[in-house]
Amino acid sequence: MPKVLIVEDNELSRDMLSRRLRRKGYEVLVAVDGGEGVAMVKKEKPDIVLMDLSLPDMDGWYATRVLKEHEATANIPVIALTAHAMSGDREKALEAGCDDYDTKPIDLRRLLSKINRFVPDPEGGSGDPSDSRAG
């Protein structure tokens, strides 16, 4: 079962996404800020991280840089998530080390397609949005 870490400070967003991913067969871990996210990645070694960029204490940009600078966590894929999509944010996220980028509100089919580029689909779907199991 692929392990996903959601780093998200908004409780409603975190809970909604957690429930939806669990129903799709993922093991889900959660962290509420960048510092907790970095610590959980180092401890739990998730298969992928969904990183909100606007976080308290340590933002997602910095947390991603920290993860990508350490050999033990550098190869764990990070998908940046943001509700405040500004021009250039995608490029900035990729420069920070994120492996992909998605905007909120979350389109689950689109996000699953991106997740499945990096980790196996626990339901056996292709991750393709036309695959009815992907969303």
C-alpha positions in Angstrom: 0.0 0.0 0.0 1.7 3.3 -1.1 2.3 5.7 1.8 1.3 9.4 1.2 2.3 12.2 3.5 0.0 15.2 3.3 1.6 18.4 4.7 -1.3 20.8 5.0 -2.2 23.3 7.7 -5.9 23.7 6.8 -7.8 21.1 8.8 -10.8 20.8 6.3 -8.5 20.4 3.3 -6.3 17.9 5.1 -9.2 15.8 6.3 -11.0 15.8 3.0 -7.9 14.8 1.0 -6.9 12.2 3.6 -10.4 10.5 3.4 -10.4 10.5 -0.4 -6.9 9.0 -0.7 -7.7 6.4 1.9 -10.7 5.3 0.0 -8.5 4.9 -3.0 -6.2 2.5 -1.1 -3.4 4.8 0.0 -1.9 4.8 3.5 -2.1 8.4 4.6 0.0 10.3 7.1 -0.5 14.0 7.9 1.6 16.9 9.1 0.3 20.4 9.9 3.5 22.5 9.0 6.8 22.2 7.2 8.8 21.3 10.2 6.6 18.5 11.2 6.5 17.4 7.5 10.2 17.2 7.3 10.4 15.2 10.5 7.8 12.8 9.4 9.4 12.3 6.0 12.7 11.4 7.7 11.0 9.1 10.2 8.3 7.4 8.0 9.9 7.5 4.5 6.6 8.0 2.6 6.4 7.0 -1.1 5.3 10.6 -1.9 4.7 13.9 -0.2 1.8 16.3 -1.0 3.2 19.7 0.2 1.1 22.7 0.7 3.3 25.7 0.0 1.7 28.2 2.4 2.4 26.7 5.8 3.1 28.3 9.2 6.5 28.2 10.8 8.4 26.5 7.9 6.7 27.0 4.5 6.5 24.3 1.9 9.1 25.9 -0.3 11.8 25.7 2.4 10.6 22.3 3.7 11.0 20.9 0.2 14.5 22.3 -0.1 15.4 20.7 3.2 14.1 17.3 2.0 15.9 17.5 -1.3 19.2 18.5 0.3 19.4 15.3 2.4 20.5 12.1 0.7 18.0 9.9 2.7 15.0 12.0 1.5 16.1 13.5 -1.8 14.5 10.9 -4.0 11.1 11.0 -2.3 8.8 12.8 -4.8 7.1 16.0 -3.7 4.0 17.4 -5.3 3.5 21.1 -4.4 -0.1 22.1 -3.7 -1.3 25.7 -3.5 -4.5 27.7 -3.5 -2.6 30.9 -4.3 -1.4 30.0 -7.7 0.5 33.1 -9.0 2.3 33.5 -12.2 5.7 31.8 -11.9 4.7 29.7 -8.8 5.0 26.4 -10.8 8.5 27.2 -11.9 9.4 28.4 -8.4 8.1 25.1 -6.9 10.1 23.1 -9.4 13.2 25.1 -8.6 12.7 24.4 -4.9 12.9 20.7 -5.7 9.2 19.8 -6.1 8.7 17.1 -8.7 5.3 18.4 -9.8 2.8 21.1 -8.9 -1.0 21.2 -8.6 -3.5 23.8 -7.6 -6.4 23.9 -5.1 -9.2 23.3 -5.0 -8.0 19.7 -5.5 -9.3 18.0 -8.6 -8.9 14.4 -7.4 -8.6 12.8 -10.8 -5.9 15.2 -11.9 -4.0 14.8 -8.6 -4.2 11.0 -8.7 -2.8 11.1 -12.3 0.2 13.1 -11.0 0.6 10.8 -7.9 0.5 7.7 -10.1 3.4 9.0 -12.2 5.6 8.4 -9.1 3.9 5.6 -7.1 1.7 2.6 -8.0 -2.0 3.0 -8.0 -3.3 0.8 -5.2 -6.5 0.1 -7.2 -4.5 -0.9 -10.2 -5.7 1.9 -12.4 -3.5 3.7 -14.8 -3.8 7.1 -13.1 -5.2 8.3 -16.4 -8.2 10.6 -15.9 -10.3 8.6 -18.3 -9.8 5.5 -16.1 -13.0 5.5 -14.0 -11.0 4.0 -11.0 -8.8 7.1 -10.9 -11.4 9.4 -9.5 
